[in-house]
Amino acid sequence: MEELLELRELLIGGNLTDALLLVEEMTEMSKDDKINKIDSFVQILLLHLIKQTAEKRSTRSWEISVKNAVREIQKTNRRRKAGGTYFSEEELRETIDSAYESAVDFAAIEAFGGCYSPQQLAKMVDRTAILEQAIALILSQNLSPKPLP
């Protein structure tokens, strides 16, 4: 809010150069906020996909968490007025890939009652398959996760 008031004052004062710099800064802040929000939901999504794959089972709660995480990622990434998305598929893939290690750490705490280390749990799952499943869910319109093998 403070930035908007400052922008207003710069525009009223005719200082277009500083106003444009402030607009750029506000745009970056907005994108950083979207990145952080998407990253948080990606970690939740991956956490549950890892648990489902490692334990070869699912629960209704995990499925709802997956569905909610996908929904929130899609909602955050959607440009409401301009249409399209903020992040390309490639940027989403990069975000998913960078969140994977943290998701494994959290999944190790929850899966199998926490009896495996993150390294042990990581060996039980196919990283590439989980990353592909995550991106497929995010890019799809159908929010139902595919059944486990």
Residue pairs with C-beta under 8 A, 6 or more apart in sequence:
3 22
3 25
3 26
3 29
6 22
7 19
7 22
7 23
7 26
10 16
10 18
10 19
10 22
11 19
31 86
34 76
34 77
34 86
34 87
35 95
37 72
37 76
38 73
38 76
38 77
38 87
38 92
38 95
39 95
39 98
39 99
41 69
41 70
41 72
41 73
41 76
42 69
42 73
42 95
42 96
42 99
42 103
42 134
43 99
43 102
43 103
43 106
44 65
44 68
44 69
45 65
45 66
45 69
45 70
45 73
45 103
45 134
45 137
45 138
46 96
46 99
46 100
46 103
46 104
46 107
46 130
46 134
47 103
47 106
47 107
47 110
48 62
48 63
48 65
48 66
48 69
49 66
49 130
49 133
49 134
49 145
50 103
50 104
50 107
50 111
50 121
50 125
50 130
51 62
51 107
51 110
51 111
52 58
52 62
52 66
52 145
52 148
53 124
53 125
53 126
53 129
53 130
53 148
54 107
54 111
54 112
54 121
54 124
54 125
55 111
55 112
56 148
56 149
57 148
58 145
58 148
63 145
66 137
66 145
67 143
67 144
67 145
70 137
70 138
70 143
71 143
73 92
73 138
74 138
76 86
77 85
77 86
77 87
77 92
77 138
78 85
78 86
79 85
79 86
87 95
89 135
89 139
92 135
92 138
92 139
93 131
93 135
96 131
96 134
96 135
96 138
97 131
100 127
100 130
100 131
101 118
104 118
104 121
104 122
105 118
107 118
107 121
108 114
108 116
108 117
108 118
108 120
108 121
111 121
112 121
116 124
133 145
133 146
137 143
137 145
